[in-house]
Amino acid sequence: MMALRELSVQDIPLGMAFKKMAGWNQLPADWEILLSLSQGGSYLATWQGKPAGTVTTIQYPGPFSWIGMVLVDPQYRGLGIGTGLLRAAIDYAQSTGPVLLDATPKGRKLYLTLGFSDICPLERLEADRLAIPSRANDPHIIPIRPDLLAACIEYDRLHFGARRDGLLRALWSNAPDYGWACLQDGKVKGYCLGRPGSRFDQIGPVVADDTVTARALLLAAARNIPGKPVIVDIMSEQIRWRSWLLELGFTVQRPFTRMSLGEWAAQRDRSGQFAIAGPEFG
């Protein structure tokens, strides 16, 4: 019999064990961020008293909630645990507005049965080694400083459709070398962040006024990655951006689909979103 209880920081070792079984990339710091942003709707499932799966729900103030980290121990699959976790998270999250998530192809089939609809396609691109061009002298691309972070957060709100102060501050604090901004005439024209992972380092989010700025930001961050494979999760609609990444040395690892449950309009213009923070964050 399945039972649910609130997921806590004490459960992070269990979450890490589940994500390792799934071959995912998270570190304990990522679970800490997720739980710090969750006001409820994050659960640990047990089956006959034994830990069996997880789901996380984070709230972006006002507009919507985000569901992620739907993980089930392989020995308990086929028992309805994943569906039970999702239904519990959805029941919690729907009380505050629309619910969003980024789905794998297998997960998408389940989410469609629960009432979700597609927003847009995403792809994870991977590179073992990047041939990074020599650094260009662009005075507008600068490291994100503490005094610049607030402006980047506001810039992000205009493109993402919600404030995600806690997430962006945590990403920058955990990996400041991956934090870069484009500043022109005192105004932010783009920014990027990144984070280390157990299998890859990840660049994202990358948010910018145009493709040229997005390229410069990604290159600035990539120069600081210490010889590890790199991933970037992109909006597949950004055709020029995608083509440039493939030329740079990235290959397609796997697709995702951004999905929503409930009325959703804030991200209809996604032209400034070049890379997401990750499917667990949006």
Secondary structure, 3 states (H helix, E strand, C coil): CEEEEECCHHHHHHHHHHHHHHCCCCCHHHHHHHHHHCCCCCEEEEECCEEEEEEEEEEECCCEEEEEEEEECHHHCCCCHHHHHHHHHHHHHHHHCCEEEEECHHHHHHHHHCCCEEEEEEEEEEECCCCCCCCCCCCCEEECCHHHHHHHHHHHHHHHCCCCHHHHHHHHHHCHHHCEEEEECCEEEEEEEEECCCCCEEEEEEEECCHHHHHHHHHHHHCCCCCCCEEEEEECCCHHHHHHHHHHCCEEEEEEEEEEECCCCCCCCCCCEEECCCCCCC
